[in-house]
Amino acid sequence: MPLALVALAIGAFGIGTTEFVITGLLPQVASDLGVSIPTVGLLVTGYALGVVVGAPPMTVLGTTMSRKRVLMLLMGLFIAGNLLSALAPGFGVMLAGRVVASLAHGAFFGIGSVVAAELVAPHRRAGAIALMFTGLTVANVVGVPLGTLVGQVAGWRTTFAIVAGLGAVGLIGIAVLVPEMPRPEGVRLRHEVAALRDVQVLLAMGMTVLGFGGVFAAITYIAPMMVRVAGYPEGAVTWLLVLFGLGMVAGNLVGGRFADRALMPMLYVSLGALAVVLAAFTLTAHSKVLAAVTVALIGALGFATVPPLQKRVLDLAHGAPTLASAVNIGAFNLGNALSSWLGGLVIAAGLGYTAPNWVGALLTASALVLAVLSAALERRSAVLAAV
């Protein structure tokens, strides 16, 4: 395994921690800042929208310098955003800090995916992407639960200060381990933008928005759901997030392994099973044991879709993958923003803390429909080309 993949995974660990740790701290942040649970849920939505907005311009910037330098710049932006969150005097500044940190997210994973894919042979690309994303999934096993525990004991501001420190470690890792990769010759912005007009690329991004969005519809509100519906004590949220993270690690590695063998069948299975599990969570959330099992399954099935979705975009946008890759990372977070917002709406409407699970199930089922449509169009194109 190239050491550069380790460096990318370190950066992904820091980013993954700050993205997901807020879900375990919603009650504490809401109480301290004097806002409601649905309102503080906007910290998830705002971060996700920042990823969507920040991915294209940050990636365009990456076409003007070496990929190593832009990755280091992005980690610096991430550090600044988390320090702002840690020092925020009120909700508005906290939200601003989340958005600043999020601007680095999409371009980091987008450019990082391209770098990871170029470091290995073509038949191992999905696996290499999965290894980079392992940093994100391990963050949910180690970083997020510990960050939640620290936030509950020492305050959520301490958590975000520590996350800024993780960003510094990621920056050092990139500086030391990632080779100096020159800016690709012959790459033009218009070629990158043209790739985004391909119907199949757009369908793949639609699958990303809806499929992974289903995960966040449920997980954004896991703390109040587990405490107020399942009956867990507040401290149990930490180990429940560990279960979610363990599921993510397993699903990510399995998804990367099988995406290199049978990409579309892997998507059919993972998206279909995820929709079923999310729908079932409406019922299993009332049982401590079943709720815990379901949380792990959501993590596994949700992240089993990540390597195949990212690889499909890279395959379809061959020749101009950088912007498409980053925009697809933005698409993951657009789904997060959409689903967390919709989840907040159904809670605010009085439908209960389990209502976001139905939102997630419907979003994921819609992604499965797009996957079937994409495959049908691909077969039709192959037939026409053979005639």
N, C-alpha and C positions, 0 to 999 in steps of 0.2 A: 504494500500500500504506500503510495507516495506521501511523504511527510507534509506536502502542501495540503492534502486532504485533512490531516490532523489540525492544521492551522485554521482551515475553513470551518471545521467542526467546533473549534474553540470559539470563534466568532459567533457561530450559530447558537452555541450554548448561552452566551450572554444575551443575544437577541431573543432567544426563546424564553429565557427566564423573565425578561421584562414584559414580553407580550402576554404571557399566561399568568404571571404571579398576581396580577390585579384581580383575577377571578376569585382567588381565595381570600382577598382582603376587602371585598366590596362592603361588608357590614362595618368594618373598622373605619374605612375612608368615609363612608356615608355619615357615620356618627361624628367623626372628628370635623368634617367640613360642613356639617349641618344640612345635608341634602338627602333625598330619598334614594332607595335602592335603584329604581328605574333611571333616576338622574345620574347616579354615579356609574351606572352601566354605560353611559355615554363615554366614559374613559376607555372602554373597549371599542366602542363605535368610532370614536375620534382617532384612536391609534390605527384602526383598520383603514379608515379613510385617508389618513396620512400616508399609509403605505401605498394606497392606490394613486394618490396625487403625486407622491414623491418618486415613484419608480421610474416613470418616463424621463423627467428632466435629469435625475441623478444618473441614469443610464446613458443618456446623451452626453453628459459630462464625461462619462467613462470612455467614450469614443475619442476623446481628445488627449488622453494620457494613458500610461500603462495600467493594466488591470490591477497590479499590486498597489500602485499609488492610490487609485480610486477606492480600493477596498480599505486602505488605511484611513483615507479621508472620511469614508462612511462611518467607520468605527469611532472616529473623533466626534462626529455629529451625534452619534448614539450616546456617547459619554455625556456630552453637554445636555442633551434632553433629559437624561435620568437625574443629573444633578439638579436641574431646574425643578423636576417633579419632587425631589427630596426636600427642597427648600421652599416649595410653594406655600404661600400664606392663605390661599383660598382655592376654590374649585376651578376658577377660570385659569389661573396660573398653572395648576396641576394639569389641566387639559392641554394647555399650551406645551408643557414639558413632554407630555405623552406624544403630541403631534410631532415635535421636533425630533424626538428619538425615533419615531416611526418613519421619518423621511429616509433614513438609511436602510430600512428593512428590505424593501422590494429590490432595490438595486444590488444590495449585498447578496441576497440569495439568487437573484437573476444572473449577475456576473459570476458569482461563485459556482452556479450550476454549469455555466459554459466552461469555466476553468476546470472543474472536476471532470467534465465529460472529455475534455481535450487531453487530460493527463493519462487516460487509459485507452485500451483498444476499443473499437466501436461496439463490440458485443458485450462490453462490460460497463457501458455508460450509465445505464439505469442504476446499477449497483454502486457506481462511484457517486452518483447524485444522492443515493440513499445514505451512503457513508457520511457525506457532508451534512445531510439532514439529521443524522444521528445525534449531532450536537444539539439540535432543536428538541429532539425527543428525550434525550438524556436530561435536558434542562427540566423536563416535566417530571422526571423521577427524582432528581437531586435538587436543582435550583429552585423550582417552584414550591415544592413542599417545605424546604428549608426557609425560603423567603417568606412563605406564609406563616411558619412558626415564629420566625424572627419578628414579623409584623405584629403578631398577636402578643408577643412577649415584650418587645422593645419598641414597638410602634412602626407603622408602615413607612415612615420617613427613613428609618434605618435601613429597611429593606431596599429602597430605591438608591440609597447611598452605596450599599454593597453591590447592587447591580451595576452602578457606574464603575465600581472597581473591577467587576467582571469584564466590562467593556475595555478597560485598560489592559487586562491580561490578554484579551482577544487581539487588541491592537499590537501588542508586543509579539504575539504568536505569528501574526501575519507578517510583521516586519522581519522576523527571524527565519520563518519556515517557507513562506511562499516565494518561489523564484521570480526574478524580475522578468515578467512576460511583456514584450513590447506590444504597443498598440497594433492590432491586426492591419496589415496593408490591404488596400482595396476595399475597405469597409466604408460604405457611404450611408449617411442617415436615411436617404430616400429609399435605399434598398431595405433597410430595417423596417421603415414605416410601411413599405409595400407588402411585407410579409404579414402585417396585421390585417390586410384586406382579404386574405385567403379565407374562404368559407369554412374550411376544415379547421384552420387555426382558431377562428372565432367560435366554432362549436366546441373545440377543446377547452377554450377559456370559459365558455358558458358552463361546461361540466364542472370546471374548477369552482366557479362562483357558487353554483347551487349545491354541488356535492359536499365540499368541505364546509360550506355555510351551514349545512345541517348539523355538523358537530358543534359549532359555536352557539347555535340556538339553545342547546341544552347546557353546554359547559359554562357559558357566561354566568348562568344563574345557579351553578351547582352548590354554592355555599348556602344561600337561603333555602334551596330545594331540599338539601340533605338535612339541614337543621330543623326546618319548620314542617317538612312533610315526612321525611323518613324517621325523624326523631333522634338523629345523631347529636351529640354535644358539639359545640363549636370547634373544639380541639381536634375532632375526628376528621375535619375537612382536610387537614394536612395529609393523613395517610390515604384518604380517598383520592387526593391528587396524585399520590405516589402510584396508586393502582392505574389511574388514567395514564400517567407517564409510562409505566411499564407496558401497558397496552400499546401506546404509541411507538415505543422502541420495537416491539415485536412486529407490529403491523408494518412499520416503515421498512424493516429488513426483509420481511416476506414479500411486500409489495415490490421492492427493488429486485429481488431474486426472480420473481415470476414475471415481472414486466419485461425482462430481457428475453423471456421464453414465449409468452403469449399475452401481449399487452392488453388488447381489448377484452378477452375473456376475464382477465384479472379485474378489469374495471366493472364488468357486468356483475361478477360475484361480490366484490367489495361494496359497490353502491347499493345493490339489491339487499344484501344482508344488513347494511347500515340503516337503510330506510326502515326495515322491519324492527331492528333493535331500538331505534329512536321512538317508533310508535309504541313499542312495548314498555319503554321507560315511563310512560304515563302511568302504567299500573305498577311496575316494579319499584318505582320511587317510594311506594308506601311500605316496602319491606326493607329492613336494613341489609340483610344478606343479598337479596336479589338486586337491590340498588347498587351495592358494591360491585357485583358481577357485571351489571350493565354498564357501569362507568368504565370498567376495564375494556369491555367489548367495544364501546364507542371509541375509545382511544385507538384500539387495534384496527378496527375496520376503517375509521376515519383516515388514519395515516397510511393504511395500505393503498389508498388512492393517490398519495402524493407523488411517489416516484413515477408511476405510469402516466399520470397527468402531465408532469413536468417533462418527461421524456417524449411524450407525444407531441407537445408543442415544439420541442427542439427538433424532432424529426420532420415535422410538417413545415417548419420555418428554416429548413436547412439552407445554408448560404447567408442567412441574416438572422442568426438566433439570439443575439444579445438582447435587443429591445423586446422581442417576443417573450423571451424567458423572464425578463424583469416584469413585464406587464402581466404575465401569468401569475407571478408571485403577488402582484397587486390584485389579481382576480381572486386569489385565495382570501385576501383580506377584505376585498369588496364583499365577498360572501359572508365573512365574519361580521362586517359592519351591518349588512342587511339583516342577517339573522339575529344579531344581538339587539338591534333596534326593534325588529318585529317581536322578539321575545319580550322586550320591555313593554311593548304596546299591549300584548295579550295579558300580561301581568297587571298592568295599570287598568285594563278594562275589567278586572275582577274575575278573570278566568282561572286564577290560581297559579302557583309556582310550577306546576307540571305542564301547563299549557305550551310553553316554548318547545317541548318535545314533539308536539304535533306539527309545529312550524318546521322543525328540523326534518321530520319524516317526509313532509310534503316537498321540501326543497330538494332533498336527496333523491326522492323518486323522480322529480323533474330532471335531475342530472342523468339518471339512468335512461330516461326517454331520449335525451340528447345523444347519449352514447350509442344507442341503437340506431338513431337517425344518422349519425356520423358514419357508422360502419356500413349502413345501407348505401349511403352516397359514395363511399369508397369502393364498394363492390360494383356499383353501377358505372363508376368512372373506369374501373379496370376492364369491365366488359366492353364498354365503348371504345377504349383504347385498343382492344384486341381485334375489333371488327375491321 
